[in-house]
Amino acid sequence: MKRIINIISNKNYHSRNTTVKLKQKFENKGFIVSETYSHNAELNICVGGDGGFLRAVHRNKFPTIPFIGINTGHLGFFQEILPENIDDFITKYINKDYKVEEMTLVKAEIVTNQKSYFLTGVNEIVIKGIKSKVVHLEIFIDENHLERFSGDGIIISTPSGSTAYNFSSGGSIVYPSIESLQITPLAPINSKAFRSLLNSAIIPGDLVILVKPELRYENSLLVVNDGMEFKYNNIKRIELKMSENKIYKLNFSKDTYWNNLKSKFL
């Protein structure tokens, strides 16, 4: 039976050079490296930084084929393998010395006057004002009113995304195996006129987060999905919840998550 590998790379010199070496080494072990993205592959190898990993997931529509990352970029939280450790990675992969981890995704339904739109995010979905305008949002958790938020916006992050924009904005780090979503405020206003929560809230993954803009702000919202901006007219509400779909990632060490945390933040 043919064993097919996908290698997804960005176009910088270091990544292309690493891709050539990877391809040669896998082919020497009897694997087939597909020239185009193959849905029959057993593994996706993403060469680049964390941005490249996110683009690979979105462009290939959240495949169920597991991912592993080779870090040739500046940020490599998802990209845990260094180019100099490729031989060790291949040996461990062939010997099945790894675990397959599930990554929780966040899904949003944006309901407008005309129709509904759907987005899925790996790290986070952000609801904020266009051109940094202040927005006023009514936020509900499973139909229970949480707050009337006033400020720059809110981040709805996954556990994997808790170390990204969420953490930079004062949110908490959540271990990836905990099925949850996190609401983190962006520049909340807290005054005599406005009372917004100042800290993040971690929500069980089976609950629905409902966001309703005030009528005068329904055309002033920007929805940002893993860094990609979307503008919708006449937004009535946005429903966010944990997606039924997941993506999968290889983990070659039980200590990888904490080692990555230390290397990124300490």
Residue pairs with C-beta under 8 A, 6 or more apart in sequence:
2 32
3 30
3 31
3 32
3 42
4 31
4 32
4 33
4 34
4 38
4 40
4 41
4 42
5 26
5 31
5 32
5 33
5 34
5 41
5 42
5 43
5 45
6 33
6 34
6 37
6 38
6 41
6 43
6 44
6 45
6 65
7 19
7 22
7 23
7 33
7 45
7 47
8 37
8 44
8 45
8 46
8 47
8 52
8 56
8 60
9 15
9 16
9 18
9 19
9 46
9 47
9 48
9 52
10 47
10 48
10 49
10 52
10 72
10 73
12 48
12 72
14 72
14 83
15 47
15 48
15 52
15 72
15 73
18 47
18 70
18 72
18 83
18 86
19 47
21 83
21 86
22 33
22 45
22 47
22 70
22 86
23 33
25 86
25 87
25 90
26 33
26 90
27 33
29 90
29 94
34 41
37 60
39 63
39 65
41 65
42 65
42 66
43 65
43 66
43 67
43 68
43 93
43 250
44 56
44 60
44 63
44 65
44 66
44 67
44 68
45 67
45 68
45 69
45 70
46 52
46 53
46 56
46 67
46 68
46 69
46 70
46 78
46 79
47 69
47 70
47 72
48 69
48 70
48 71
48 72
48 73
48 79
49 71
49 72
49 73
49 74
49 75
49 76
49 79
50 69
50 73
50 75
50 76
50 77
50 78
50 79
50 164
51 73
51 75
51 227
52 73
52 79
53 67
53 69
53 78
53 79
54 78
54 122
54 123
54 226
54 227
56 67
57 63
57 67
57 122
57 247
58 122
58 226
58 228
62 105
62 120
62 245
62 247
63 247
64 247
64 248
65 248
66 100
66 248
66 249
66 250
67 78
67 247
67 248
67 249
67 250
68 80
68 81
68 89
68 93
68 249
68 250
69 76
69 78
69 79
69 80
69 81
70 79
70 81
70 82
70 83
70 86
70 89
71 79
71 80
71 81
71 82
71 83
72 79
72 83
73 79
75 264
76 260
77 163
77 164
77 260
77 264
78 160
78 249
80 252
80 256
80 260
81 89
81 252
89 252
91 97
92 98
92 252
93 250
97 252
98 250
98 251
98 252
99 250
99 251
99 254
100 248
100 249
100 250
100 251
101 176
101 177
101 248
101 249
101 250
101 251
102 246
102 247
102 248
103 122
103 158
103 160
103 176
103 246
103 247
103 248
103 249
104 158
104 159
104 160
104 176
104 179
104 180
104 205
104 242
104 243
104 246
105 120
105 121
105 122
105 158
105 242
105 243
105 245
105 246
105 247
106 120
106 121
106 124
106 125
106 156
106 157
106 158
106 161
106 181
106 240
106 241
106 242
106 243
107 118
107 119
107 120
107 121
107 240
107 241
107 242
107 243
107 244
107 245
108 118
108 119
108 120
108 121
108 125
108 156
108 223
108 225
108 238
108 239
108 240
109 116
109 117
109 118
109 238
109 239
109 240
110 116
110 117
110 118
110 119
110 223
110 230
110 232
110 235
110 238
111 235
111 236
111 237
111 238
111 239
112 232
112 233
112 234
112 235
112 236
113 233
113 234
113 236
114 233
114 234
117 230
117 232
119 125
119 223
119 225
119 230
120 225
120 243
120 245
121 158
121 161
121 225
121 226
122 158
122 160
122 161
122 226
122 247
123 157
123 158
123 160
123 161
123 164
123 165
123 166
123 226
124 155
124 156
124 157
124 158
124 161
124 164
124 165
124 166
124 226
125 155
125 156
125 223
125 224
125 225
125 226
125 240
126 153
126 154
126 155
126 156
126 165
126 186
126 222
126 223
126 224
126 225
127 135
127 137
127 153
127 154
127 156
127 211
127 221
127 222
127 223
127 224
127 238
128 135
128 152
128 153
128 154
128 186
128 221
128 222
128 224
129 135
129 152
129 153
129 217
129 220
129 221
129 222
130 220
130 221
130 222
130 231
132 152
133 220
134 150
134 151
134 152
134 189
135 149
135 150
135 151
135 152
135 153
135 213
135 217
135 220
135 221
136 148
136 149
136 150
136 213
136 214
136 217
137 148
137 149
137 150
137 153
137 154
137 211
137 212
137 213
137 214
137 217
138 145
138 147
138 148
138 149
138 211
138 212
138 213
138 214
139 145
139 146
139 147
139 148
139 149
139 154
139 183
139 209
139 210
139 211
139 212
140 146
140 209
140 210
140 211
140 212
141 203
141 207
141 208
141 209
141 210
142 207
142 208
143 208
143 210
146 183
146 197
146 201
147 195
147 196
147 197
148 194
148 195
148 196
149 185
149 188
149 196
149 197
150 188
150 189
150 194
150 196
151 185
151 186
151 187
151 188
151 189
151 196
152 186
152 187
153 186
153 222
154 183
154 184
154 185
154 186
154 211
155 165
155 166
155 169
155 171
155 182
155 183
155 184
155 186
156 181
156 182
156 183
156 209
156 240
157 164
157 165
157 166
157 171
157 181
157 182
157 184
158 181
158 182
158 242
159 174
159 175
159 176
159 177
159 178
159 179
159 180
159 182
160 176
162 171
162 172
162 173
162 174
162 182
163 173
163 261
163 264
163 265
166 172
166 182
166 184
166 200
167 173
167 265
169 184
169 185
169 186
170 184
170 199
170 200
171 182
171 184
171 200
172 182
172 200
172 202
173 261
174 180
174 182
174 202
175 257
176 257
179 204
179 205
179 206
179 242
180 202
180 203
180 204
180 205
180 242
181 202
181 203
181 205
181 209
181 240
181 241
181 242
182 200
182 201
182 202
182 203
183 200
183 201
183 203
183 209
184 200
185 196
185 197
185 198
185 199
185 200
188 196
188 197
188 198
189 196
190 196
190 198
203 209
205 241
205 242
206 241
206 242
207 241
208 239
208 240
208 241
209 239
209 240
209 241
210 237
210 238
210 239
210 240
211 237
211 238
211 239
211 240
212 236
212 237
212 238
213 220
213 221
213 235
218 234
218 235
218 236
219 233
219 234
219 235
221 232
221 235
222 229
222 230
222 231
223 229
223 230
223 231
223 232
223 238
224 230
251 257
253 259
